[in-house]
Structure formats: structure tokens, C-alpha cells
Amino acid sequence: MSESGITKIGVIGIGTMGNGIAQVAAQSGFDTLVMDVNDDMLKRGMGIIEKSLERLVNAYEKSGGEKGITAEDKDAALGRLKTTTILADLRDCDFIIEAVPEIPKLKEDINKKIAETGYDKLLVSNTSGISITRLAAAYGKPELFMGMHFMNPVPMQAGVEIIRGLKTSDATYDTVVKLCHDLGKIEIPAEDKAGFAINRMWVPFVNEAIRVVEEGIATVVDVDKCTLCLGHRMGPLMTADYVGLDTMLFIANVLEEEFGSAYKASPLLKRMVESGQLGTKTGIGFYKWDGFKAAGINPDVERYRIK
Ligand SMILES: NC(=O)c1ccc[n+]([C@@H]2O[C@H](COP(=O)([O-])OP(=O)(O)OC[C@H]3O[C@@H](n4cnc5c(N)ncnc54)[C@H](O)[C@@H]3O)[C@@H](O)[C@H]2O)c1
């Protein structure tokens, strides 16, 4: 029995975050049902999960059992994972985690539709920056709603920011904390203010790193090298490419709206999103990408200067 008392988890969206969340839920022993818009997305997402589990099996074999998981664990996790394109199929889950793109109206519509299916249990959003109180209102049962902000890549990152909306109940909060433990994660409680805790710090940091590039103070590679001095494992520009520059811009705009012009997105970040250069997901951002491997610097960025 899990600490949270939950047995079946629904995940909406099998993209960057959803596939990681689904993998971790299944690996942690939960029956897991993942929903996405079509079979192609589900097939792609399941392929990523299988490869990720396979890497863990290889790690187990290479480390003599010190790291990773056994081939039996992998098969058991895959056996617990089911997929669907029908939202109403999630009705009999005990807990639903929404991980669709960072578009307020899309998330609000999904919350309304989940409520219309008759689902009346806990619902959390993996939103990076949309007000939890606003999304809770769309669900119509705000006491059963929270933010659960997983970090990328979910199977590797232990921290999960957990955010109460204005009306989230104590019982919901307690269950979410327990679920973090069931998933082998560490909860980081934060309040429902723009950017919560992590992105309030992280997005201005990335934004300033981009300004350093666009003002010609340092190159992309040198900006990312600076973080070696800070003890970070990866530079801000490379990490932003993994997160998605559209997501970074969205959060920068949310921060500016709530806290003022000091949080304004840098012109280069806006230009990159306008030109569809969003990072790993489009094959080019600050770096050129060969899958998830950096393969050089984006020449458009090296050229772009604002005095
Ligand atoms: N990418 C990151 O590093 C990161 C980190 C933390 C939080 N987040 C947040 O997680 C959420 C998801 O981001 P992502 O990067 O995984 O996005 P993504 O674009 O990689 O994946 C989103 C998935 O949702 C699916 N989807 C779209 N509309 C849907 C619908 N109506 N019903 C069901 N599925 C639908 C898409 O087909 C896709 O598979 C966002 O709120 C984002 O801000 C992202």
C-alpha cells in the first residue's frame, strides 16, 4: 500500500514532462494511465519511456546492481502503463496529473472537461507558472486541486515543487506530500505567486544570461562556462534549450505581469520564440541539437547584438 493510499494515477499529456512522470509513477508501483491527443503522440512517448527504462537496465548491469533497475523491474513498470486518447477513461483514477503545454486556456478547458466526466478526486497541474488558484477555479473543486511542479528530466530530478491554491484543503496538501514520497521525490512547498519559488529565481537568471549574450558581453559557450564557477552542472542557456524557450518566455511574461518591468523578457528570447527556435524540441535554440546532444552553436544567436 502506498503512503498516499493512491493506487491508480492518470497522466494527461505524454510530452517531455508527461512521459517522465508516467515512467516514475509506473516504476513506483502505480497503475498508470496516460492520455494524449492521438496514437502517434502516445507511441512516441511510450518509445521514450521504453528507452529510458532500458538505459536504467544497462546502468544496473554495468554497475553490478548498484545503480539502475533490473530487466524484471523494467517489464513490471511497462506492464503497469496503459494509454488512451479518451479523457473520460481517466475517470476511475485516484489521482490525475495534467502535463499539457503551458497555455492557460488549454489547461482550463481540460480541467473543466475532467470535471464533466464525473471525476471528483485530486487533480494537480505540472504548470511552470500559471496561477494554481486560476486553474483550480476551472476544475470547480478548488479544495481538491494543487500544483505539482516536477523537474526535467523527471526520472533523474528528485525535487518537486508543490503549490497550494488559495482554497486547496489540508487533506489534499497532505496527500500530495505523501505521493511525493511514494514517487521517491522530495517536496518543495511554495506559495501561489508568479513563478512560485524555482522559476522566480531561475527565469530571471536565464533572462539575464541571454542579455549578457545579446549585449556582446560573453558568448553562448562562455556564459554557460560561467556556471561552472557557481557549481551548477549545466549552464543556463543549455538548460533553457532543454526546458523550451517558449516555456521560458511564457514564465518571463507571467513574472513581468505580476512584478513589473524588471522581469521583462530579453529581446533575443522573444526573437528566438518568434522564429520557432525553441531548443531541443525544434532541433535548434542557443545550440544546434542532434536529438538531445548539442552539435554546435546557433549562428543566428552568435550574430545577434543589441547595444
Ligand atoms: N519542459 C520542461 O522542462 C518543464 C519543466 C517543468 C514543468 N513544465 C511544464 O509541464 C507542462 C508540459 O510541458 P512539456 O514540456 O511536457 O510539454 P510538451 O509540449 O513536451 O508535451 C505536452 C503534451 O501534451 C499533449 N497535449 C496537448 N493538448 C492535449 C490535450 N488536449 N489532451 C491531452 N494531451 C494534450 C501534447 O500532445 C504533448 O504530448 C507545461 O505546463 C510546462 O510548463 C515543463
The ligand as an SDF file (V2000), in Angstrom:
LIG
                    3D

 44 48  0  0  0  0  0  0  0  0999 V2000
    9.7560   21.1240  -20.3150 N   0  0  0  0  0  0  0  0  0  0  0  0
   10.1930   21.3550  -19.0920 C   0  0  0  0  0  0  0  0  0  0  0  0
   11.4010   21.3380  -18.7940 O   0  0  0  0  0  0  0  0  0  0  0  0
    9.1790   21.6200  -17.9910 C   0  0  0  0  0  0  0  0  0  0  0  0
    9.6100   21.5950  -16.6630 C   0  0  0  0  0  0  0  0  0  0  0  0
    8.6730   21.7470  -15.6350 C   0  0  0  0  0  0  0  0  0  0  0  0
    7.3410   21.9690  -15.9680 C   0  0  0  0  0  0  0  0  0  0  0  0
    6.9520   22.0220  -17.2820 N   0  0  0  0  0  0  0  0  0  0  0  0
    5.5210   22.2190  -17.5640 C   0  0  0  0  0  0  0  0  0  0  0  0
    4.9670   20.9420  -17.8900 O   0  0  0  0  0  0  0  0  0  0  0  0
    3.8620   21.1140  -18.7890 C   0  0  0  0  0  0  0  0  0  0  0  0
    4.1060   20.2670  -20.0200 C   0  0  0  0  0  0  0  0  0  0  0  0
    5.2800   20.7060  -20.6390 O   0  0  0  0  0  0  0  0  0  0  0  0
    6.0930   19.7840  -21.6460 P   0  0  0  0  0  0  0  0  0  0  0  0
    7.4260   20.4330  -21.8060 O   0  0  0  0  0  0  0  0  0  0  0  0
    5.9860   18.3570  -21.2380 O   0  0  0  0  0  0  0  0  0  0  0  0
    5.2290   19.9940  -22.9750 O   0  0  0  0  0  0  0  0  0  0  0  0
    5.2780   19.1290  -24.3310 P   0  0  0  0  0  0  0  0  0  0  0  0
    4.8650   20.0550  -25.4030 O   0  0  0  0  0  0  0  0  0  0  0  0
    6.5820   18.4150  -24.4530 O   0  0  0  0  0  0  0  0  0  0  0  0
    4.1580   17.9960  -24.1020 O   0  0  0  0  0  0  0  0  0  0  0  0
    2.7980   18.2970  -23.9670 C   0  0  0  0  0  0  0  0  0  0  0  0
    1.9760   17.0770  -24.3500 C   0  0  0  0  0  0  0  0  0  0  0  0
    0.5900   17.3980  -24.1150 O   0  0  0  0  0  0  0  0  0  0  0  0
   -0.1450   16.8630  -25.2040 C   0  0  0  0  0  0  0  0  0  0  0  0
   -1.4270   17.5550  -25.3210 N   0  0  0  0  0  0  0  0  0  0  0  0
   -1.6820   18.7440  -25.9160 C   0  0  0  0  0  0  0  0  0  0  0  0
   -3.0040   19.0210  -25.8260 N   0  0  0  0  0  0  0  0  0  0  0  0
   -3.5690   17.9790  -25.1630 C   0  0  0  0  0  0  0  0  0  0  0  0
   -4.9010   17.6730  -24.7810 C   0  0  0  0  0  0  0  0  0  0  0  0
   -5.9140   18.4870  -25.0590 N   0  0  0  0  0  0  0  0  0  0  0  0
   -5.1290   16.4950  -24.1420 N   0  0  0  0  0  0  0  0  0  0  0  0
   -4.1130   15.6490  -23.8650 C   0  0  0  0  0  0  0  0  0  0  0  0
   -2.8310   15.8860  -24.2070 N   0  0  0  0  0  0  0  0  0  0  0  0
   -2.5740   17.0430  -24.8480 C   0  0  0  0  0  0  0  0  0  0  0  0
    0.7520   17.0410  -26.4110 C   0  0  0  0  0  0  0  0  0  0  0  0
    0.3470   16.2070  -27.4850 O   0  0  0  0  0  0  0  0  0  0  0  0
    2.1150   16.6620  -25.8080 C   0  0  0  0  0  0  0  0  0  0  0  0
    2.3560   15.2710  -25.8820 O   0  0  0  0  0  0  0  0  0  0  0  0
    3.7850   22.6140  -19.0680 C   0  0  0  0  0  0  0  0  0  0  0  0
    2.8450   23.1900  -18.2140 O   0  0  0  0  0  0  0  0  0  0  0  0
    5.2030   23.1050  -18.7450 C   0  0  0  0  0  0  0  0  0  0  0  0
    5.2110   24.4770  -18.3780 O   0  0  0  0  0  0  0  0  0  0  0  0
    7.8390   21.8410  -18.2960 C   0  0  0  0  0  0  0  0  0  0  0  0
  1  2  1  0
  2  3  2  0
  2  4  1  0
  4  5  1  0
  4 44  2  0
  5  6  2  0
  6  7  1  0
  7  8  2  0
  8  9  1  0
  8 44  1  0
  9 10  1  0
  9 42  1  0
 10 11  1  0
 11 12  1  0
 11 40  1  0
 12 13  1  0
 13 14  1  0
 14 15  2  0
 14 16  1  0
 14 17  1  0
 17 18  1  0
 18 19  2  0
 18 20  1  0
 18 21  1  0
 21 22  1  0
 22 23  1  0
 23 24  1  0
 23 38  1  0
 24 25  1  0
 25 26  1  0
 25 36  1  0
 26 27  1  0
 26 35  1  0
 27 28  2  0
 28 29  1  0
 29 30  1  0
 29 35  2  0
 30 31  1  0
 30 32  2  0
 32 33  1  0
 33 34  2  0
 34 35  1  0
 36 37  1  0
 36 38  1  0
 38 39  1  0
 40 41  1  0
 40 42  1  0
 42 43  1  0
M  CHG  2   8   1  16  -1
M  END
$$$$
